[in-house]
Amino acid sequence: MEAFSELFGRLSNRVRGEGHLPDSPGNIVIMNHLENHMDTLLPNEFRLTLDSHFVSSMILYRRYGEAPVRVVRKPELGWFGYQQYFDRLDYLYVYPGEVDEEDQDQDLTREKRNRQFIERAAAHLKAGRNLLIAPEGRCSYTEDSPGPFKAGAFRLATEVEPEPLIVPIAVANFDKRLTRTTTAAIVYPPFRLSDQLGSVADKAALFAFINRLQEEYRGYVQRAIELADS
């Protein structure tokens, strides 16, 4: 976190809305996830996800003094650089369908994997650690961000007691060459899912809310673009 803070401190960036961060950690922080510029590609085809490292180091680490626990897709076969990096930092994995069949944990059912994830994620939240999740599960370019949201981050919020706050952060321009652009991030007011739904058990209401939030996020990202351009 300190190394990334030093790196980003040398580049042009703007952050707004830090006052919306909750007083205490133990929250689910969601963000839109951007592609990386090809300048960040290493010989082993590993690319640092600079937008999530920015949010982790320049916003959450600065506020709470501890890195968040990132939730990431299980790397596909052959993505050794990603696998080693994620394992070393003890990130939490979610399993997309394309890695299920040949993964070393193939003896686990999807239901068991999901339950293990919820248990580990809940333990982090209850211990006062932030989780950082990109609900899209994929990257997109700033102008097209965000892509469709998946339900995982929000389903997790319904499984944890006490119910965690969800903190939205929108980022822009991390898909550009960072030495030639200004990046931006805006923290938006946190909320509890139960305050947005009549019942967290109502699946139809949950998915309707997720779709509304994704549309709202387009405005969030647009404001981050405007902040970078100001």
Secondary structure, DSSP 8 states (H G I E B T S, - for coil): -HHHHHHHHTS-EEEE-GGGS-SSS--EEEE--B---GGGB-TTS-B--HHHHHIIIIIIIHHHSS--EEEEE---TT-HHHHHHHHHTT-EEE--HHHHTTSTTTTS-HHHHHHHHHHHHHHHHHTT--EEE-TTSS-B-GGG------SHHHHHHHHSSS---EEEEEEESTTS-GGGS-EEEEE---B-HHHHSS-TT-HHHHHHHHHHHHHHHHHHHHHHHHHHH-
